[in-house]
């Protein structure tokens, strides 16, 4: 188990370094300069680029940047030199955490509920409607769904606001847009796992003893199907974090996603790199944590790792 833990952590760190390297060289491949929008002369532009080391060879810039990152220095924003990248992340992170956390909670509740409903319902039309809904939810990009929700609930009926604000109503559409895909995946996983569990001997024995269906589901079935769903939460968290890029921009929510899109459009290299490293660290850490918790909770998984 300890060897597996060390292996997963090492793989996570190496994955993060690969992500940083790819992102760094891709940002340097973007045509133009981050200071071109400042309407300065060519001489001043060259001086600014020299000041930030942008005229050095790319490999030299990469080495210098890695050295600063290892020391915990992510630099300052090119667009707003008075703000450090760390302060920008600290300022906009709570909104992203709240939006993504609510979306994940909504996805779990609706996904599990609809998954069980899809199996136990006696009406074919409900089963087909729920199954078709999961196909649409997993097949249509979340930014397209966001635009549809804006048109229906914001433009057509004027029920909900379509732009981010301080009111809680402003987060209903963004949270729903983010939650549709993971909820659809959880719904189909729950339906499949529920069918498999209901065929097992302990469920048949419980039915033979006259145990109520609600008690069988809550006391036995859900306890056995939640671990595979728990393993999916790492992927779901990664999806919600990366999926917030477009959603926060569409709904003008002041979170890390909108800051990332804004940084790309302005060629703000340091902010792009800082957000990439931070989000990559969060995603990899969540996935590693989920794997380790799954191995710790499930004795079968733990024994398989110990056997390796």
Secondary structure, DSSP 4 states (H G I P E B T S, - for coil): -HHHHHHHHHHHHHHHHHHHHHHHHHHHTSSS-TTGGG---HHHHHHHHHHTTTTS-HHHHHHHHHHHHHTT---B-SS-TTSBHHHHHHHHHHHHHHHHHHHHHHHHHHHHHHHHHHHH---HHHHHHHHHHHHHHHHS-HHHHHHHHIIIIIIIS--S-SS--SSGGGGHHHHHHHHHHHHHHHHHHHHHHHHHHHTSHHHHHHHHTT--HHHHIIIIIHHHHHHHHHHHHHHHHHHHHHHHHHHHHHTT--SHHHHHHHHHHTT-HHHHHHHHHHHHHHHHHHHHHHHHHHHHH-HHHHHHHHH-
